[in-house]
């Protein structure tokens, strides 16, 4: 966080952790693995929050609203770290197609299909990808400006509502006169 991702070397990390450089490589074969771990830990905290509130048994909307709220709160609570780590993730990792977020969200959606909460014709992989890409795009916009351009928690809540409920006023696509 002090030097930024690009300027920090594996030697710097080993020194700070008080371990040999080879030990760092045993756990993190490349520097971008730290970014993956950072994201994994955040997602795990969101899952733990949902599980502690037993929301996996509730509606898909309640689940995703709480899950994204936790991610938003984590980002907002330490924006400086988020700017460094997410900025590096967006630059060095393929967050759009290589992130584990999309398959995790798709899995949740597939489980809700079995509870008849989503339409049968919905492609859960596509919907999970849409939520994940929306999350990353939201964060990319949020970290790009100082001061923060919007409340990330509110923005993510609106994202979930948009993805789950759509744009149209009625399912048939008809508009009111």
Secondary structure, DSSP 4 states (H G I P E B T S, - for coil): --S-TTT--HHHHHHHHTS-HHHHHHH-SSTHHHHHHHHHHHHHHHHHHHHHTTGGGS-HHHHHHHHHHHHHHHHHHTHHHHHHHHHHHHHHS-TTTS-HHHHHHHHHHHHHHTTT-S-TT--HHHHHHHHHHHHHHHHHHHHTSSS-SS-HHHHHHHHHHHHHH-S-SSTT-----
